[in-house]
C-alpha cells in the first residue's frame, strides 16, 4: 500500500484500513458523552481513557486529537499544581512559584483548579519576594551601622590625639591636661566598650544574615532539583509511552501504536520547553551539564517519536526497507535517549 494511502486510512480510523474495530453508534455516543463528562468534571485521566477507546474504535478525528492533547496537558497541570501546593505548605515559596510559572495550571482557564492555582502562584511569588527583600534590608542596615561605628571610633581617636598634642604645648597646664586626658581616656574606654559590644552584635547579625543567605541558596538549589526531577518524570512517562508503542508495532497494532507515540510526543515537547527555560534562567553553573543531558534526551525522544510514527505508516509491510529503516532508527534514538535520561536520574538520586 502506498504511504499516502496508509496515512489517509489511519486518519479516518481502523474501520477504513482493515476493519479491526466495529462499534455500534449508540456505544460511541456513550463514549463521547463519557469523554465530555470527564473533561467537565476535571477527571483528565479518565477523559484520556475514553478518548483512547473512541479512537481505538476507529472514530479518530483531528478534533479528538486536540482533545487528547488538551486533556494530557491539563493532567500534567494538575500534577504540577499539587506539587506547588505542597511546596507552599512547606514554606518552599520559591519552589511553588517555579513550578507554577508558565504552567497551564495558571494560563488555561479550562483547568479545574485554575482560580486556586492563580491565587497560590500569586501568594508564592509575593512571599518569595518578601523573604529576599527582608534579607537585603537586613544586610543594608548592618552595613550602615558598621560604617557609623567606624566613623565614631575614628572621631574619638582624633580627639585623643589632639589632647596629647595640646599637652605638649605647655608644662603649665600639665595637671589640667592630665585630668582632661584621663577623662578622655575614660570616655575612649567607654566608647571602645560600646564599640566592642556593637561589633559583637554586628557579628551576630552578620552570622544571621549569612544563615539567611545560605537558606536562600539552599532553597534555590532545591528548587532547581525539584524542577529537574519534575521534567525528568515527564520524560520518563513519555518514554513509557514509546516503549508501549514499540510493543504495539511489533504486534502490528497501528492505531494504538500511534496513540502511544502521540501521547509520548506531547509529554516530550512540554518537557523540552520547560527544560530550556530552566537551563537558561535557573540552572547553577555546576549543574549545567546535567540540564543539557536532559535536553539532549528529550531531543532524542522526539526523534524516536518521529521515526516510530514513520514505521507505523508501513506497519503492514514489515519486510520493506521503509519500515525497517523507521523502526530501527526509532529504537536507536529511544535507546540513546533512555541512556541520557538514566544518567540524569542517577544525578538526581545522588543529590537528594
N, C-alpha and C positions, 0 to 999 in steps of 0.2 A: 504493500500500500504506500502511495506517495506520502512524504511528510506533511504536505499541506492538507491532504485529505484526512490524515490521522489527527492533526491538530484541530481541524474543524469538527471531527467526530467527538473528540474529547470535550470540546466546548459545549456541545448540545447534550452531552451526557452519555452514560453507558448504554441506554436503550438504542442509540443510533449505531454504536460500534459493534456490538456483539450480543446485545440482549442479556447482559449479566444480571440486570435487575428489572423487576416488574412490580409496581406498587399501585394499588388502586388509588384513584383520585381522592377518594374520601380520606384515606390514610395520609396522603401528602398534605391535605388541608389541615389535618390534625397536627402533623409535624410542624407545619408553618405556624399554626396558632401557638403551639408549644414554644417555638423559637421566639415569637413576638412576646409571649407572656414572660419568658425567662429574661429577655432583654429588658422589658419594662420593670421587672422585679429586681434587676441588677444581679441575677444569677448567671454570670457570663460563662462559667464553665459548662453549665447545663445548656446554655444557648449554643455554645460551640458544638456540643454533642448533638443537639437537634439539627443544627445546620449540616453537620457531617452526615447524618442519616439521610437528610434530604438530598445531599449531593451524591451519596452512595446509591440512591435510588434513581439517579440519572436526571435529576432536576437542577443541576448546577447552572447558574447564570452569573453574569458579571455583578448583578446586584447582590446575589448571595455571597460572592467572593468578597465584596465590600463589607457586607455584614459580618462575615467571618473575621476579616482583618480588624474591623472596629471592635468586635467583641474581644478579640485577642489583646488589643491594646488596652481596653478597659479592664481586662483581667490582670494585666501587668500593673496598671494604675492602682487597682485595689490592693495588690500585694505591696506596692510602694507606699501607699497611704498607711497601711497597717504598720509597716516598719517605721515610718516617720512618726506616727502617733506614739509608738513605744519609745522612740528616741526622746521625744518631748517629755514624756512622763518620767524618763530617767534623767532629765535636765541636760540632755545632749542636744542643745539647741542648734549648734552648727550642723550636726548630722541630720536633724529633722529638716532643716532648711535646705541642705544639699540634696536630700532625697526627693523633695517635692519640686525643687527648682526645675522648671521646664517639663515636668511630668504632666501627662494628660489628666492626672488627678485634679490639677488646678487650672487646666486650659480647656478641658472638654466639659461643657455644661451637661452632657448626657451621662456623665459619671454619677453613680447613685450617691456618692458622698462628696459631690463637687463643692457644695457650700461649706461643709465641715472642713474639707481639705484646704479650701482657701483661707478660712479663719485660722486653721492650725499653721499654715505656712506663714501667714502674717505675724502670728504670735512668735513663731520660731525665729523669724528674721529680726523682729524687734528685740527679743531677749538676747539673741546672739550679739546684736549691735550694742546693746546696753552693757553687756559684760566687757566688750572691747573698749567702749568709751570710758567706763569706770576705771579700767586698768590704766588707760592713757592719762586720765585726770590725776590719778594717784601718783604716777611717776613724775608728772609735771610739777605737782605740788612739792614732792620730795626734792626735786632738783632746785626749785626756787628757795626752799628752806635751807638747803645746804649752801647755796650762794650767799644768802643773807647772813648765816652764821659765820662764814668765812670772812665776809666783809667786816662784821663786828669784831672778830678776833684781830684782824689786821689793824683796825682803828685803835683798839686797846694797846697793841704793840707800839704803834706810833706815839700814843700818849705817854707810854712809859719811857721811851727813848728821849722824848722831848724833856721830861723831868730830869733825866740823867744829865742831859746837856746843860740845862739851866743850873743844876747843882754845881757843875764845874766852873761856872762863871764867877762865883764869889764865895769866899770862905765865910763871909759874914752871915750868910743865910744857910749855913750848913745844917744847923739844928732844924730850922724850919723846913728846909728841903728834905732832910731825912724823914721828918714826920710826913711830909707830903708823899715822899717815895714809899714809905711804909703803907700809907693809906692807898696809894696807887697799886702797890703790890697786893694788898688785901683785895682790892677790887679786881685786880687781874686774876688772883687765885679764884675768887668767886666766879669771875667770868669764865675761867678755864673749867671750873666745875660744871657751870651751866652748859658750856660748850661740849664738854665730855658727855654730859647727860643727854644733850640734844643729839650728839653724834651717835650715842648708843641707841637712842630712839630712832634716829635716821637709819642706822644699820638694820634695826628690827623691821622698819617699814620697807627698806630695800629688799630684805630677805623675803618679806611677804609679797612684795611686788614680783620678785623673781619666781616665787612659787606660783603666783597667778599666771605669769608668762609661760612657765613650764606647763601649767594646766592647759592654757590655750594651745600650746604647741602639741600637747598630748591629744587634745580633742581634735585638732586639725589632722593629726596623723590618723586618729581613729576614724575620722570622717572619710579620709582617703581610702582606708581599708574597707570601710563599710560600703562605699560606692563601688570599689573594685570587686568586692565579694558579690554585690548585687548584680553587676554586669556580667561577672563570671557565671552566676547562676542562670542568667538569661541565655548566655551562650551554651551552657550545659543542657538546658531544656531544649534549645534548638538542635543540638547535636543528637539528642534522643529522638527528635522528630526525623532527622535524616537517617539514623540507624533503622528506624521503623520503615522509612521509605525504601532503603536498600533491600530489606526483607520482603516488602511488597513487590518490588521489581523482580526479585528472584522468583516470586510466586506468580508473576505475570498479572498482578492486580494493578492496572494502570490508574484507576480513579483514586483509590485510597493512597497510592504512592504519591500522586500529585497533591493530595490534601496534606500529607505529611511534609512534603517539600515546601509547599506554600506556607504552612504554619511555622516551619523552621526559618524560612526566609524572613518572615515578619519579625521574629524574635532577633535574628542577626542584625537586620537593618536598624531596629530600635537601639540595640546594644551598641552598634557601631557609632551612631551619632552621640550617644551619651559618653562612650569611652573617649571619643575625640574631644569633647568638651572637658572631661576630667583631665585628659593629658595636657591640654592647652592652658587650663586655668587653676587646677588644684592639685597637681602632682608634685610632691617634693622631688628635688633633683636626684636623690638617692634611689628613688623608686621608678624613675622614668623608663628604665629598660623593661620592667615587667608590664607597665601600662602599654608600652609598644608591643610586647609579646601578645597581649590580649587583643590589641587592634589587628595585628597580623593574623591571629587565629580567626577573628571574625571575617577578615577578607578571604581566607581560605575556605571557611564555612560557606560564604556566599558563592564562591567559585564552585564548591561541591554541589550546592543547590542548583546552580545553572547547568552543570554537566549532567546531574541526575535527571533534571527535567528533560534535557535533550535525549537521554537514554529512554525515558518513558515514551517519547514520540515513536520510537522504533521497537517498542516492547513486544510486538507481535513478530518481529524479525530479529530475534536474539542472535541469529547467526550472522547478521550483517555487520559490515565494518563500522557503520554509523552507530549502531547500538553498542558494539564492543568499545569503541573509542569514548563515547559519552560515559558509559558505565565505569570504565577503567579510570578515566580522568576524575570522575566524581569521587570514586573510592580513594584515589590517591590524595586528592585535596582534603577529603574528610579525615584521612589518617594524619596528614600533616597538621591540620587544624587541631585535632584531638591531642597531638603531642605538645603543641604550644599551650593549649588550654590546661593540660596536666601540669606543666611547669608553673603556670600561674597559680593553680590550686595548691601546689607544694609551697610556693612562696607565701600564699595567704595562711596556710596551716602553720608555717614557721614564724608567723607574726600575729599571734592571737590577740 
